Amino acid sequence: MTGPNHVIVEADGGSRGNPGPAAYGALVRDPATGEVIAQDGKTLGIATNNVAEYSGLVAGLQLAAEYAPDASIEVRMDSKLVIEQMAGRWKIKHPDLQPLAIKAQGLAPFGTEWTWVPRAQNSAADALANNALDGIPIPLKPEAPGQGPAVAKDPSDLQKALQGWGPQAEPPTQLIFLRHGETPHTAEKKFSGSGGDNPGLTETGQAQAAAAAEYLAKLGGIDAIVASPMRRTRETAAVVSAKLGVDAIVDDGWAEVSFGDWDGHTFAEIQQKWPDAMNAWLESTSVAPPGGESFDTCARRARSARDAILAKYPGKTVLVVTHVTPIKLMIRSVLQAPMSALFRMELRPATLTEIHWYADGLASLRSFNVQPSLV
């Protein structure tokens, strides 16, 4: 059975008593049309809220496997606990949740995105869970228009993404990503990750940072600056901070991926010295360089850093001074591209990329790889 190439799983669960009579609700949505492809809601007997929420997640992933087996998945839930645990940021300590989490991990395809949403944005799954508790039958598929009561559909992801074109849209949170200026490793095209030599800016890199600062000063309205802890990003951020009069906050989540033993080597040198490891790394973003960090691991911490900014600065404009990999990971997420797309993007030193995030969790890419010195 075939289906869309990307779907959204919405899931929820609840217990009237905690523990008490419990149920879950789950659905699979086509983001291109807003259509609910399949849905489910069942009672669980006596259980806790967390068990019900995890049960909803498992049910949603099972529906996705059946009705969209080839699709990539974004899971949206209002349970911070489930999302953080499934994303690998929080440990799963409760014995009742561990088997459910293992089952969910086995059902979630590689690259699944885990997105926390406010409760109001998870109302469809919540309604399914409550209907199950109230004994209201839940059809596997919602009734189509003309065959029963009209089914209200959420605007499609595409429609929501286009909200920025209209005057009624809520102000998005604007993240402007600035890659650091040139370093000696940049000029020589050497791998330069966290835990390596940690070089600073060259004279050219300082000039590039100054050009970026001038460009940003003309844009105006930067509410905050967040920087990776690495020397080259802190030096770039310092130039911009001095120009804009906004102090930079350091966040470890925006550090470059660690290249381990490959740090300080060129691509050609790595191919010659570590050919098998290089091939494995190119074939899967879950593979880390020897002694380094995988792109998947970097993606998890970068998403956490992004979520922290979105929570702290809603509707504001934030400059994030970071590196090639975190920026490309943000772009990939917005475009819903496969992880292999990371190898098909190139960012020049001290270039700007702008992404707008809306309150419903969707985002739009506004600019990519803008070189201030040429503008």
Number of C-alpha atoms within 10 A of each C-alpha: 8 10 15 16 15 19 24 25 28 28 35 34 32 27 25 15 12 15 16 15 18 26 32 34 32 33 28 31 25 20 22 15 14 19 18 22 20 21 25 23 31 24 22 20 14 17 20 21 23 21 26 30 30 27 26 31 32 24 26 31 29 20 21 28 18 14 18 24 18 17 18 21 24 22 22 23 29 23 21 14 18 22 22 18 15 22 21 14 13 13 12 17 9 9 8 13 17 15 13 17 20 12 15 21 16 12 17 22 16 16 16 16 21 21 19 19 19 15 14 10 17 19 17 20 29 27 17 26 30 23 19 21 21 11 10 12 12 16 11 14 13 18 13 11 10 8 8 9 10 11 13 10 12 15 14 16 19 14 14 19 19 13 16 18 9 8 8 8 13 13 15 23 21 24 25 23 28 28 28 33 29 24 22 17 20 18 12 11 13 19 19 25 24 18 17 15 12 15 16 21 23 17 13 15 23 21 18 24 30 23 21 27 23 17 17 19 15 9 9 10 12 18 14 19 23 23 28 24 20 23 15 26 28 23 21 29 32 21 19 26 17 13 15 20 11 15 15 20 15 19 17 14 22 28 25 25 25 24 23 19 16 23 21 21 18 15 13 11 13 19 14 10 12 15 13 12 16 19 12 14 17 14 11 15 20 17 19 22 19 16 11 18 20 18 24 19 17 22 26 19 19 24 21 17 16 18 15 12 18 21 11 10 16 16 17 17 20 22 23 29 32 28 27 21 24 24 26 22 21 19 22 18 17 16 12 16 14 12 20 13 14 18 10 8 13 12 18 15 22 30 21 25 23 22 20 21 21 22 18 15 18 14 23 21 17 12 13 18 18 17 19 18 15 6 8
